[in-house]
Amino acid sequence: MSTPITITTPRHVRAWAALCGAGLLAACASMPPPTEQMAVSTAALTSANAAGAGQWAPMELRSAQDKLDRARLAMIDKNYEQALWLAQDAQVQAQLAEKKAGAGKAGKAADELREASRVLSEELRRKKP
């Protein structure tokens, strides 16, 4: 008759594994809701809308809104890490949309200024004797 082979793990290895597991649980549980980041991201989206991103950067604005909506859902699910990442990404997308809107407006103003300058130059040429 053969005796079963038992594999024993040293006590310090078991203690280390238990400590690591407890540490992981504590790390996950200790992350607070990213309410401040959610507020910052919401403000960035509002600012982008006010800057005209709907006209000049609609894809970026839509992306920011989508990510913020997904962050809100993650908050409801208490998945705070995902909510934080999505909210940060939403903020970046909203800021990009706002900058693109500013660039679009500046480009339009430059075009209008060039056209006004052209018209004025043409007018001056006609009035020369």
VENZIRA-V164726 format. One record per pair of residues at least 24 apart in sequence whose C-alpha atoms are under 10 Angstrom apart, sorted by the first residue. I is the first residue (numbers start at 1). J is the second residue. Records with the same first field share a line. If there is no record, write none. Layout:
I=J / J
This chain:
28=79 / 80 / 81
29=78 / 79 / 80
30=80
31=78 / 79 / 80 / 81
32=78 / 79 / 80 / 81 / 84
33=74 / 75 / 76 / 78 / 79 / 80 / 81 / 83 / 84
34=71 / 75 / 80 / 81 / 82 / 83 / 84 / 85 / 87 / 88
35=72 / 75 / 80 / 83 / 84 / 87
36=84 / 87
37=83 / 84 / 85 / 86 / 87 / 88 / 90 / 91
38=68 / 71 / 72 / 75 / 83 / 84 / 86 / 87 / 88 / 90 / 91
39=87 / 91
40=87 / 88 / 90 / 91
41=65 / 67 / 68 / 71 / 86 / 87 / 88 / 89 / 90 / 91 / 92 / 93 / 94 / 95
42=68 / 69 / 87 / 90 / 91 / 94
43=91 / 94
44=90 / 91 / 92 / 93 / 94 / 95 / 96 / 97 / 98
45=90 / 91 / 92 / 93 / 94 / 95 / 97 / 98
46=94 / 98
47=94 / 95 / 97 / 98
48=91 / 93 / 94 / 95 / 96 / 97 / 98 / 99 / 100 / 101 / 102
49=94 / 97 / 98 / 101
50=98 / 101
51=97 / 98 / 99 / 100 / 101 / 102 / 105
52=97 / 98 / 99 / 100 / 101 / 102 / 104 / 105
53=94 / 95 / 96 / 97 / 98 / 99 / 100 / 101 / 102 / 104
54=97 / 98 / 101
55=97 / 100 / 101 / 104 / 105
56=97 / 98 / 99 / 100 / 101 / 102 / 103 / 104 / 105
57=94 / 96 / 97 / 98 / 99 / 100 / 101 / 102 / 103 / 104
58=97 / 100 / 101
59=93 / 97
60=90 / 92 / 93 / 94 / 95 / 96 / 97 / 98 / 100
61=90 / 93 / 94 / 95 / 96 / 97 / 98
62=90 / 93 / 94 / 97
63=89 / 90 / 93 / 94 / 97
64=88 / 89 / 90 / 91 / 92 / 93 / 94 / 95 / 96 / 97
65=90 / 91 / 93 / 94
66=90
67=91 / 93
68=94
